[in-house]
Amino acid sequence: MNKVLELEVNQLHAEICAGLADPTRIMILYTLSQSPRNVTELCNELNMPQPLVSRHLKVLRERGMVTSERRGTVVVYSLGDTRLIQALDLLRSAMRDNLAKRAKLVEAFA
């Protein structure tokens, strides 16, 4: 692969990973995977202040992880790609297996 192209792909990959690196953004993605929501609905459901949710939505929107659509005076956010949830679920599965292995090691020393 062309070195410049490879560098750009790696940079995009890192940006996606950075978008997933915050627990609040992960919770927003899981919430939007259930159904589209506006900021107020997200704030109420996640019990978080509006400026915080809006800031995280901006990061997710910039990375293409969520989309926004104006409906009258309200902006409704949707999950940009359902594969994000599949990826998060896969990471959680790997994390669970890793934690189980660590627990077995701790038990072996107990």
C-alpha positions in Angstrom: 0.0 0.0 0.0 1.2 3.5 -0.7 2.8 4.9 2.5 0.8 8.1 2.4 -2.4 6.2 2.0 -1.4 3.8 4.8 -0.7 6.7 7.1 -4.1 8.3 6.3 -5.9 5.0 6.9 -4.1 4.5 10.3 -5.0 8.1 11.2 -8.7 7.5 10.5 -8.5 4.3 12.4 -7.0 6.1 15.4 -9.8 8.8 15.2 -12.5 6.1 15.3 -10.8 4.4 18.3 -10.5 7.8 20.0 -14.2 8.3 19.5 -14.9 5.1 21.3 -12.4 5.8 24.1 -14.9 7.6 26.4 -17.5 5.7 28.4 -20.1 8.5 27.9 -19.8 8.2 24.1 -20.1 4.5 24.3 -23.3 4.9 26.4 -24.6 7.4 23.8 -24.0 5.0 21.0 -25.7 2.1 22.8 -28.7 4.4 23.6 -29.0 5.5 20.0 -28.8 1.9 18.8 -32.2 1.5 20.4 -33.8 4.4 18.6 -33.0 8.0 17.4 -33.1 10.6 20.1 -32.8 14.4 20.5 -30.3 15.9 23.0 -33.0 16.4 25.7 -34.0 12.8 25.5 -30.4 11.7 25.7 -29.8 13.9 28.7 -32.8 12.6 30.5 -32.1 9.0 29.7 -28.4 9.1 30.6 -28.9 11.6 33.5 -26.3 14.0 32.2 -26.2 17.7 31.6 -26.9 19.0 28.1 -23.5 20.7 27.5 -21.7 17.4 28.2 -24.0 15.3 26.0 -23.7 17.9 23.2 -19.9 17.9 23.4 -19.8 14.1 23.1 -22.3 14.2 20.2 -20.1 16.7 18.4 -17.1 14.3 18.7 -19.3 11.3 17.5 -20.7 13.4 14.6 -17.3 14.6 13.4 -16.2 10.9 13.2 -19.3 9.8 11.4 -20.5 7.6 14.2 -23.8 9.5 14.6 -25.9 11.4 12.1 -28.1 14.4 12.8 -31.4 15.4 11.2 -33.3 18.6 11.9 -37.0 18.0 12.6 -38.5 21.4 13.0 -36.8 23.0 16.0 -35.3 19.8 17.2 -32.2 17.9 16.0 -32.5 14.2 16.2 -29.4 12.0 16.4 -29.1 8.5 15.0 -26.5 5.8 15.0 -24.3 6.3 12.0 -23.5 2.6 11.4 -24.9 -0.5 13.3 -21.5 -2.2 12.9 -20.2 0.1 15.7 -22.4 -1.7 18.2 -21.3 -5.0 16.8 -17.7 -3.9 17.3 -18.4 -2.7 20.8 -20.1 -6.0 21.6 -17.1 -7.9 20.2 -14.7 -5.8 22.3 -16.8 -6.5 25.4 -16.7 -10.2 24.7 -12.9 -10.1 24.4 -12.8 -8.1 27.6 -15.0 -10.6 29.4 -12.8 -13.5 28.3 -9.7 -11.6 29.4 -11.2 -10.9 32.8 -12.1 -14.5 33.2 -8.5 -15.6 32.4 -7.2 -13.1 35.0 -9.7 -14.4 37.6 -8.5 -18.0 37.0 -4.9 -16.8 37.6 -5.9 -15.1 40.9 -7.7 -18.3 42.0 -4.6 -20.3 41.2 -2.6 -18.2 43.7 -5.3 -18.2 46.4 
